[in-house]
Amino acid sequence: MFKIASFNTNSVRARMKIILDWLEKERPDALCLQETKVEDSKFPAEDFSAAGYNCIFKGQKSYNGVAILSPHRIEEFNYEPLDFEAAGEARLLAARIKGVNIVNSYVPQGRAVDSDLFIYKLNWLKGIKEFFQNNYDPGAYVVWAGDFNVALEPIDVYAPERLYGRVCYHPEEHKVMQKVKEWGFVDVFRQHVQEEGHYTFWDYRVPNGVKRKMGWRIDHIWAAEPLALLSSRAWIDMEPRLKEKPSDHTFISAEFNI
C-alpha cells in the first residue's frame, strides 16, 4: 500500500500542530505541502524529523514554497531551472519515494483574467506538461499532486454557473489542463468519488463559507494510468479545516495497492 496526500498549508509554521496531528493519525508514505511561506533556513525540518519524517523543501520568504515529507528515504529529483517559472519562485519539487515518482506543485493563482499574472499561469501550466514530457514516462508510476489552482468540473465549485469564467474556473485554464492530462494522467479523486459537494478550499473572506458549503476543489492528486489502475481509495479530510486557526485548504489523499 502507498498513501500520498497533499495540503496547502498557507504557512507551514502556522499549521504545525494541524500537520503533525494529521501525520500521526494518517501516517502517509508521502505528504506534499504547498504555500509553506518560509525560506529554507527557517523551515521546521527538525520538528518533522522528531515526528519520524524526512523532508525536502524549497521555499522563499512569505510566499509560495513547497515541501515533500515521508517516513521513507526521499530521492530528490534535481532538474535544470525551468523556463516557465519566474526566477526565485518556489513552486515545484520532485522526488522518488518507494518507486513512485512524485511531482509536487503550487500552480500560480492568476489573480485576474485580464492580468499578466493570468497569462503567466497559463504558460506555467503549458510548461509543466513539457516538464513531464521531458522527464517522465506515462507508463511509469508517476503522481502529480498539489494546489493546481484550477477547479476542473462544474461539480468542483459551489456555484458553477455564477463562477464560470473567473480565475481558477476559466475555460482557458480548462483547455490547458486537458492538454496536461492528455500526457497520461487520471484524476484519482474523481475515479472514486463522482458526486458534487467535495471541496478542498474555502475562502477565508466568505462568511461561514465552510458551513455554507461554498468551496472549490482546486487541490488534486493525478496519477499516470499504470498507477491509477492500482488506486483503491481517494478522499478529502474535512476535519483539519474545522480546527482552530486552520489553513483555507484541507488535505486530499489517495491510496494505491503497490
Secondary structure, DSSP 8 states (H G I E B T S, - for coil): -EEEEEEE-SSTGGGHHHHHHHHHHH--SEEEEE-----GGG--HHHHHHTT-EEEEEEETTEEEEEEEESS--EE------TTS-TT---EEEEEETTEEEEEEE----S-TTSHHHHHHHHHHHHHHHHHHHH--TTS-EEEEEE-----SGGGBSSHHHHTTBTTB-HHHHHHHHHHHTTTEEEHHHHH--SS---SB--TTSTTTTTTT--B--EEEEEEHHHHTTEEEEEEE-GGGGSSS--SB-EEEEEE--
